[in-house]
Amino acid sequence: MGGQAMNEMTASDMLRDPLIRQMLRADRISLASFAALLDAASRRQARRGHESAPPQPAAPEVWNGKALSTV
């Protein structure tokens, strides 16, 4: 897209976006219910990310015998 990096929209961005608001109106979905849906999805995603996160190594990772940067 024109050399610009695409950023993900935050929930706040989505709730303020005119096109999304227009689609919500057309589908007769209230802003409050959409906000609740986004909040629930965010909480669910956070739980999944926490459950599936790999354990943190106690020592620096090693690859081909060389320690990798932990920064």
C-alpha positions as CSV (number, residue, x, y, z in Angstrom):
1,M,0.0,0.0,0.0
2,G,2.1,2.9,-1.2
3,G,5.1,1.9,0.8
4,Q,3.5,2.6,4.1
5,A,3.5,0.0,6.9
6,M,0.1,-1.2,7.9
7,N,-0.7,-1.1,11.6
8,E,-3.3,-3.0,13.4
9,M,-6.2,-1.0,14.7
10,T,-6.8,-0.9,18.4
11,A,-10.3,-1.5,19.8
12,S,-10.5,2.2,20.4
13,D,-9.6,2.9,16.7
14,M,-12.3,0.5,15.5
15,L,-14.9,2.1,17.7
16,R,-14.1,5.5,16.2
17,D,-13.7,4.5,12.6
18,P,-16.4,6.0,10.4
19,L,-16.6,3.0,8.0
20,I,-16.9,0.5,10.9
21,R,-19.6,2.7,12.5
22,Q,-21.5,2.8,9.2
23,M,-21.3,-1.0,8.9
24,L,-22.5,-1.4,12.4
25,R,-25.5,0.9,11.8
26,A,-26.3,-1.0,8.6
27,D,-26.2,-4.3,10.5
28,R,-28.1,-2.8,13.4
29,I,-25.4,-3.6,15.9
30,S,-25.0,-1.1,18.7
31,L,-21.6,0.4,19.5
32,A,-21.9,-0.9,23.0
33,S,-22.4,-4.5,21.8
34,F,-19.5,-4.2,19.4
35,A,-17.3,-2.8,22.2
36,A,-18.3,-5.8,24.4
37,L,-17.5,-8.2,21.5
38,L,-14.1,-6.6,21.0
39,D,-13.4,-6.8,24.8
40,A,-14.4,-10.4,25.0
41,A,-12.3,-11.4,22.0
42,S,-9.3,-9.5,23.4
43,R,-9.6,-11.3,26.8
44,R,-10.0,-14.7,25.1
45,Q,-6.9,-14.0,22.9
46,A,-4.9,-12.9,25.9
47,R,-5.7,-16.1,27.7
48,R,-4.8,-18.2,24.7
49,G,-1.5,-16.4,24.3
50,H,-0.7,-16.9,28.0
51,E,-1.5,-20.6,27.9
52,S,0.4,-21.4,24.8
53,A,3.5,-19.2,25.5
54,P,6.7,-21.2,25.5
55,P,8.5,-21.3,28.9
56,Q,11.2,-18.7,29.3
57,P,14.7,-20.2,29.2
58,A,16.8,-19.9,32.4
59,A,20.0,-19.5,30.4
60,P,20.7,-17.7,27.1
61,E,19.6,-19.7,24.1
62,V,22.3,-21.5,22.2
63,W,22.2,-22.1,18.4
64,N,25.1,-23.8,16.6
65,G,27.2,-23.5,19.7
66,K,27.0,-19.7,19.9
67,A,25.0,-17.9,22.5
68,L,22.3,-15.7,21.0
69,S,21.6,-12.3,22.3
70,T,18.8,-12.1,24.9
71,V,18.1,-8.5,24.2
